[in-house]
Every structure is written in structure tokens, then in C-alpha cells.
Amino acid sequence: MRQQSESIFSLQFWLLCISSLVFFTSFNMLVPELPDYLTSLGGADYKGLIISLFTVTAGLSRPFSGRLTDRIGRVPVMAFGSLVCFVCGFFYPLVTAVYPFLFLRLVHGFSTGFKPTGTAAYIADIVPAHRRGEAMGMHGLMGSLGMAFGPALGSWIAATFSLNILFYTSSMFALISIAILYNMKETLPKEQQEKFTLNSLKITKADVFDSSVLPAAVVIFLTYFSYGAIVTLAPDLTKFVGLKNKGIFFMIYTLSSLFIRVVAGKFSDRNGRVSVLRWACMVLIIGMMLPAIVNNVYTFVGSAILFGLALGVISPITQAWTIDLCEEENRGRALATMYISLEAGIGLGAFLSAMIYRNDASRFPIAFAAMGSFAIIALIYLYTPKVRRLKANQ
């Protein structure tokens, strides 16, 4: 058993939080500007692939990042994820056609396939189990700050300077993340560490899926259809309701998630993960149905707030629940399973919502309602006998 301090507020924890803050800022600052950028290249019909392709490689890389996290170490896996962001930022200005752009999005997805897996395992190593939800919530708060200010900052940089400056700034934020990780102590015990070889990348069926964390994986898969729809449709919805900064939805929903992350984490540590997730699903359903009813500035803001509250709970609580359900020596694999489900939900949500939307504003309601219906299925699943038994045993 790894030694853990009773306090979660160690230097290592705060360094990890800052690294995640700049990492999430790095790739999220691009999100609101990429749909118009792709359109300028002649790829308006491929908007749904901006997020879908990113999540494809993120999902496919999870078994590798999980295996390497458990064998090579947490820090190298995190550093590789940040390195991908750093490199990709310099290639965007060189892209002048649709298909090279889509290929670059595919490569960029490796960043989130690696960094969050190593990060979640690192947190589990350094915090006590009874404060796991609180720690995930606090760390998620820092990531949320990056997700909140990244898009708004990105839109401002693009409008004030240029898209190329935006891409280079994204790379610089990733470089800062790498620099912070360079000074962090590895938490995987030395007796478990292996040197990296090509055999380290050999994946077995066991590396792809950890059945012990299936309940958490199902919930995050179903709820993140909504996230895929939001990141795909929010920039166009913003323009439709008459707002100029395409990152404003992201800022509102992420700011609304900040406080709730810590509160929900503490509450779930004391009262169980399932009860908190049920309430979060209810809020998510309402948030997705608002723009399905009517589209104006008021429902836009209301949807962003409710969406932020829901995701501010679902993200850290499902991470904590995943670690609760898995064996300690398989944390990397278990987290990879959870993140594969997350990426699959985002990718399918982005693809399906774009397919329903078809660049037609009159189809916003059906797109939001369709993706929100998956959150209804998640809520029903949380009341099934299997999950009720897990709740009773917590």
C-alpha cells in the first residue's frame, strides 16, 4: 500500500493542479475557433469531426496509456500527453486543406488519451481514500478553470491578433505544463517500474477493459453524449442568439461548475457516489432540454449554468467511483476504461449532433433533445438493481 498523507493539499498535488490548468487551457482555447477555421478551408460539412476525430485517438490510446501508467510510471505518461499538445500547436498554421487538418485533429487527440489517465492515477496515489472525491473535485476545479478561460481567451487572441498567434500560444501553455511535470516525483513504486520497450505497447484484452468499473463507465459514456453535442454546437448557437464571443458558453458552464466540484466531492465521500450522480443526471437533462424548447439568450445562459453544475459533479465523481471499484494495482487500466467510455460518448455525441444539426439553426432543438435523452438513460441505469447493490455496499 502506498503511503498517503491525510491532507490532500501537498506541494505535489498543487503542482499537478497547475499543470492540468495550463494543459486544459492549451487545447480548449482552440475549440471555439476551429469550426470557422475548418469552414474557411472548405470543410463546413465536417464540423462534427473536429471533436469526433480528437476523441477517436484519445479513446484508442487509453489502453496504452493505462498500461504504461501501471508499468512505466505516472509522470512520463502525463508528460507525453502535454508534449503532443505542444507539437500540434505548431502544425496548425501549416495546415491549408481539409484532410490534413482532420489528420492533425486525429493526432492531437493523443494528448487527452495520456495526460488525464496518468493524472488521475497520480492523485489516487497521494491522497487518502476517504478524501478521494474531494481531491478529484479540487483537481477538476483547476481543469475547469482551463476549460472556462481557454475558449474565451482563445477567441480574444484570434480576434485581437491572429489564428496563428492563437495556435502558438496554445503550444506555449502546453510547454509550461511539461516544465511543471519535470519537477514532480514519480509515485509508482520502483519495484513496479519497468523500462520502456516495444513490448510495453503490447496490448491484451485485459488492458482494454476492466469489468470491475463497468457501472462508472456506463454512466460517463451516456452522460458525455451531451458534452459532445455542446462542444460541437455551442459556437454556432452562440452566434445564433446574438453573442459575439464564441467561447462565452464554455466560460459560463465551466464557471458554474467550479464551486460545485469541491462540494459534490466532499458530499460523495460521506454519502456515496450513486446518490450524487443521480441528482447530477437530473440537472443535466434539464440543461439539455432548455435549448430544445426555445433558443434565446436567457435559455442559452440557463443551459450553460445547468450544464456546468451537472458536469462539475459527474466528471470528478465518476473518476472517484472508478478508483473505488478497481484494484489498486490496476488503477491505470481502470481509469483507461473509464476514459475510453468518456471519449466514446463525446465522439458519438459530437458526430450525431452535427449530423442532426446539418448547419441548420432550426434543427438545434432536436439535436439537443436527442443528445439529452442519453442522460435520461443514465439516470434510469443508476436506479437498476445492480447499481442499487453497489450503493448499499459503499
N, C-alpha and C positions, 0 to 999 in steps of 0.2 A: 504493500500500500504506500503510495506516495505521501510524503509529509505535506500537510496543508496548514496554513495559518488560519486562525479563527476569523481574522479580518480579511476582507476582500480588497481593501484599499492599500495594496502594496505598490512599490515602485514598478515592479514588473507589470502589474495589472494596468496601471495608468499609462505606461509606455505602450502597451498593447492597444489601449483605447485610442491613444493619439494616432498610432499607426493606422488603425481602422478608420479613424475620422478622415485622414487625408487620402486613404485608399478609396473609400466610398465617394469622396468628393471628386477624385480623379476621373472615374468613369461615368459618374452620374451627371457631371457638368456637360457632357456631350449629348445626353438623351434628348432634351427639347429641341436641339438644333439639327439633329440628324435626319428627321423626316423631310424638312425643307431642303437640306443638303442633297439627299438622295433624289428628291424631285428635280433639283437643278441638274442632276446628272442624267435625267430622263427615266428615273425609276420610281415614279409616283405609285405605280401599281404594286410595288414591292415593299411598301412601308411596314407591313406586318412581319417581314423577315428581319428587320433591324433588330428586334428583340428576340425573335424566334431563333435565328442563327446563333446569336450570342449565347442563348441558353442551351442550344444543342451541344456545343463543345463543353460548356460548363457542366452539363449533365454527364456527358460521355467521359469526362476527365475525373469525375468523382471517385470511381473505384480505384483509379491510380493514386489520386491524392489521399484517399483513405488508407490505402496500403502503405504508401510512403510515409504518411504521418505516424503510423504504428511501427514502422521499421527504421526509417532514416532519421526522423525527428520532426518536431512541430515547426521549428524556426525555418529550416530550408524550404519546406512546403509553402509557408507564408511568404517568404522572400521571392520564390518563383512566381507566385501569383502577382505580386506587385511589379516584378520585372516585366511581365507581359504587358501590363498597363503602360509602363514606361516606354517600351519599344513601340507599341502600336500607335501611341500619340504622335510619333514622328513620321509614321507612314500615311496617316490620313491625308495630309496635304499633297501627297504624291499620287493619290487616287483620283483619276479623272473619268472613270467609266463605272457603270453599274456593277458588273460582275466582280471586278477587283475590289470594289467597296464591300460587297457582300462577303467575299472571301476574308477580308480584313475583319469584318464583324465576327466571322466564324473563329478566327484566331484569337480575337480579343476576349472571347468567352472563356478561354483557359484561365484568365485572371481570377474570376469568381469561382472557377472549378477548384482552385487550390487555396487561395488565401483564407476564406471563411472556414474551410474544413480544419486547417491547422490551428486557426484562432480558437475555435470552439473547443478543440481538444486541449489546447494550452490553458484555457480558462478552467476547464474541468480539473486539470492537474493542480492548479494553485489555489482553488477556493474550496471550503468545506461543503459537503453535500447538502447540508441543511440551509445553505445560503446560495445555492446554485441558481435558483430562479432570480434572486436579487442581482447576482453578478451578471447573468445573461441580460437582464433588463438594463443595468447600468452600462454595460458594454454596447448593447443595442442602441442606447440613447446616443452614444458617440457616433455610431454608424448612421443613425437617423439625422444627426446634425449635418453629416456629409451629404446625405440624400436630400436634405432640405435646402441647404445653401448651394450645393453643387449645381443643380439645374438653373437656379436663379442667377448665380454667379456666371455660369456658362453663357446664358442668354445675354447678360450685361456685357461680358467680354466680347462676344460676337458682334453685338450692336455697336459697341464703343470702339473696338479695334478691328478685328477680322476673325474669320473662322480659323485661319492658320495659327493666329496667336492663341485662340482657344485650345487647339489641339496641342500646341507646345506647352501651354500652361497645365493641361491635363497630365502630360508626361512629367513635369516638374513636381507635381503633387505626388505622383507615384514614386519618384526618386526619394522624396522625403520619407515616405513610408518604408522604403528599403533601408535607408540610413538608420532609422529608429530600430528596426528589427536586427540590424547588425550588432547592436549592443545588448541584445537580450539573451538571457541564459536559457539553454535548452532544458526542457523539463522531462523529456523521455529518458528514463534511466539508461546509463551507459551500457549495462548488460543486455539491454534490449535493442540497442542501436546497431545497425548494420551499415557497411559501406555501400554506396550506390553502385550497382552494376546493372547491366541489361536485364538480368534475372529479376531485379527489383520491380520491373514493369510487367512481369508475367502475372496476368490476372486469372484467377479461378472463379468459379461460380460463387464461392463463399465471399469473395471480395466485392462482388457486385451488389449483393443484397443480404441484409441482416434481418431475418424474420422477426427477431425479438422486438424491433422498433416499428413494426407494421402499423400499429394504431396512430402513432405520431406522423408517420409517412403519409398515411391516407388523409389525415386532416389537413396537413400542409399542402398536399397535392390539390385537393379540392378547393381550398380557400385561395390559393395563389393563381387560379384562373382569373380572379378579379384583378390581381396585380398586373398580370399580363395585359389585360384589357386597358387598365389605367395608363400604363407607360406607353401604350400604342396610341390610344385615342385622346388622352388629355391635352397634348399640344394643339390638335385640331379643335377640340372642344373649347379650349381657352380662346382661340380666335373667334369661334362661333358666338360666344357670349359677349364678345366685345372687349376682351382684355388683351394687352399687347405683349406682356412678358410671358412667354410660353412655359416658363418654369414656375409660375405662381401656384398652380395646383400642387406641384410637388412640395413647394415650401409650406403651404397651408397644411397639407395632410401630415407632413413629417413633423412640423412644429407641434401639431396636436397630439402626436404620438410620444413626445419626449417625456412628459411627466408620468403618463400612464404606464410606461415601460417599467419604471422602478417600483411603482405602487403595485402593479399587477404581479411583478416578480416576487415581491415580499408576500403578497396575499397567497400566491400559489404555493410558496414554500410552506405555509401554515395550513392551507385548506385544500391543497391538491390541485393538479393541473387541469383536470377534466372540467370542473365547475367553472373555472375562469375561461376556458376555451369555449364553453357553451355560450356564455354571455358575449364573448367577442364575435362569435359567428352571427349572433342576432344583430349586433351593431353593424357588422359588415353587410349583411343582407339589406338593411335599411339604407346604408350608404350607397349601395349599388343601385337600389331601386329609385332613389331620388332623381337622378338624371334620366331614368327610364320613364318617369312620369312627365316631367317638364324640364326644359333646358333654359335657364336664365342665370344671372349672376348669383342669385340667392341660393338656388339649388346646387349650383356649382360649388359655392363655398361650403354649404352644408354637407354635401357629399364628400368634399375633401377632408373636412373635420372628422366625420364619422369613419371614413376610410382609414384615416390616421390613427384614430383611437383603436379600431379593430386590429389593424396590422401591428400597432405598437404592443399589443398583447400577444397576438398569435405567433409572431416571429420569435421572441425570446422564450416564451413558454413551451413551444414545441421543441426548441433546442434543449431546454432543461429536461423536458419529458423524455426526449430521445436518450439523453445521458442516464436518466433514471432507469430506463428499461434495459440498457445494454450492459454487457460485462465490461469491467474496467479496461482489460487488455485489448478490447475490440472497439474502443471509442472512435478511432479514426474511421473504421469500416461502418459503424453505426451512423455516425454523422454524415458520411458519404451517402448512405442510403437515404437519409432524410433530405439531404440537399439534392440528390437526383430527383426525388419526388417534387421538391420545390421548383427546380428548373423545368421539369416536365410540365408542371402546372402553369408556370409563367409562359413557356414557349407555346403551349397549346392555346392558352388564353389570348396571347398576342396574335397568333395566327388566325384563330377562329373569329376573334372580334374584328380584325381587319377584313376578313372575308365577308362578314356580315355587313360591316360599315360601307365598304366599297367607295370611299371618298364621297359619300352622300350624307349630308348632315341630318336629313330626315330619318336616317336609319340609326342614329345614336341611341334612341330608346330601346330598340330591340337588341342592339349589341350589348348594352349594359345589363339589361334584364336577363339575357341568355347567360352571360358570364356570372351574374349574381346568383343564378339558380344552382350553381355548383356549391356555393356556400350553404344553401338550404340542404343539400345532400350531406355536407359535412356535419351540419347540426343534427340531422337525423342519425348519422353514424355515431355521434357522441352519446346517443341515448340507447344504442344497441346493447344487448346483454353482455357481450364480450367486454366492451368499454366500461359498462357498469361494474363488472367484476374487478377490473383493474382499478377503478376509482375506490372500490371498497377495500382493496388491499393496500392502497397507498398509506 
